């Protein structure tokens, strides 16, 4: 009976050690705030955002050659549109501000009323202390809202296993041509 008690006590101590280790008894959590501006260009000689699927072409036989800026008679954004993004991230709002990374992803227009998209965005950091790391956010973006919040679903490098949220605001933005979006990331990692 004593050996069974010793075995049970040993199993209990081992389970307690594993539980404490996995639940942060020996680790620390860092909180990081990142702030930058995303430059989103639908027009010009080198667009960084492009409608790759037109909801209109799926609904009414449009040939899909519209460039998404409304100059072909279609609204700049429609239900069902899919837009691919490859936008510069900079320290400040001006185009000449220091580049800190690239925002890559896609948005799907999910609302028939208003401009609401489901966004998947990977922010790859290319400068400074977080160079080589990335953060991924996912969320509902309502362009009519003054401030939008999305969830951070992970990261790489220094932000491996990151969690948190992203707040975006239009700094200078037009649905027809694009513009500048201010981004704040609040991360725990």
N, C-alpha and C positions, 0 to 999 in steps of 0.2 A: 504494500500500500504506500510506503514511503517513496518508492521509486516512481509511482504514478503521480504522486503529489509533486515531486521534483520535476518531472516531465511537464506537467501542466504549468507549473510556475515558470519554467524556462520558456515555454511557448508564449505565455502571457508577457513576459519581459521582452521577448523578441518582437512580438506584435506591437507593443507599446513603443519600442525604439523605432520601428518602421513608421508607425503613425506620426510620431513627433518629427521625424526627419522629413517626411513628405508634406507635413502641414506647416513648414516654415520655422520650426524651432531653431534650425541652424542656418537659415537664409534671411537675407534682407530684401526689401522691396524699394526700388528707386522710383521717384516720381519725376517726370520730365515734361516741360511745356515747350513746344516748338511753335514758332510763328513764322509764316511766310506768305507770299503772294503767288497765285497761279495765273499764268498768262494763257488765255484760251482764245485762239484765233480761228474763226470759221472761213475767213476770206483773206484776200491778199495773195502775194506771190508764194508764200510758204505756210499754208494753213496747218495748225497743230491739232485741230479737232475737225472731224469730218463725219457727216451722215453716211453710213455705209449701207444701211437698209432704210428704205422709205416706207413708212406705214401707208402713205397714200398709194404707192405703186401696188401694194398688196390688196388695197380696197377697191380701186377703180381703174386698174389697167394702165396707170401712168408708166412710162417706160423706165422710170427710175433714174433718169439722167439729171434730175434736179440736184443742185449743189447744196440744198438745205438752207439757203439764206433767203428764200422767199422771192428771188428775182425771176423765177420761172412761173410765178402766179400762185405757188403753194405757200401756205404759212411757213415761217421758219422752223417750227417744230410741230410734229403731229403725233397722235396716238400711234404706237407701234414703231416709231423711229428708233434706230440704234445708231449711236454716235460713238466713234472710236476717238480716244484722247491720247495725246503725247505732248503734254504742255510743260513749259519751263516753270520751275519754282525759283523765286528770287527772294532776297532779303527785304527789299522794298517794293513799292508798287510801280516804279518806273521801269521801262524796258531795259535801261542801262544799269539797273541795280545788279549787284553780285548774284550770280546764279548759285543756288544751293542744291538743286536736284531736278528731277523730272517726275511729273505726275502722269502715269500711264494707266489706262483702263477703258471702261465703256459705260455708257448710260443708255437705258431703255426707257422710252417715254411710256408711262404706264397709266396715265389718266386721260380720259376723253375731254375733261373740262379742266382748264388751268394747265400750267406747265409743271408737271410732276414727273420725275424720273427715278428709276431704281439705279443707283450708282455703285459701281465697284471700282475703287481707286487705289492704285499702288504708288506710293510716294517713295522714290528711290533717292536717297541722299548722296550727293556727289562731292560735298565740300565740308570742311570743318571737322569737329570732333566726332561726328556721326557718319562720316564718309564710309560708304560701303554697306550701310544699314538701310533698311526699308521699313515702312509701316503700311498696312493695308486697312482701308476703311470701307464699310458697306452701309448703305442706307437710302432712305427716301429723301429726295431733294425736291422741295417745293420752291420754285423760283420766285413765287409771289411772296414768300415769307421773308422778312427782314433778316432773320438768322435761322440757320438750319443746323440740325444736330444729327450726326451719324455715329455708328459704333465702330471702334477700332477692333478688328478681329484677329490681329496678330502682327508679326513683324519678323525681321531677320537681323542678324548681326547683333548690335547692342540692344535691339528691341525684340529679340527672340522671346516668344511667349507674352508679348505686350498685350495689354488690355486698356481700355479707356474710351475716349470719345473725341470726335472731331466737330468743330464749329466752323461753318462757312458763312461768309457775308459777301454780297456783291459790293465791290469797291467802285468799279466803273464798268458796267456790263450792259450789253445789248444782246437780245436773243438772235438777232439777225447776223451780227458780225462777231460776237464773242466779247472778250474784255478781260477784266482783272477780278479775281475772286480772292478775298482775304481768308486765310486758313489758320486756325489755332488747333493744335493737337495737345491733348492732356493724356499722358501715358503713365501707366504703372508697369514696371518690368523688373 
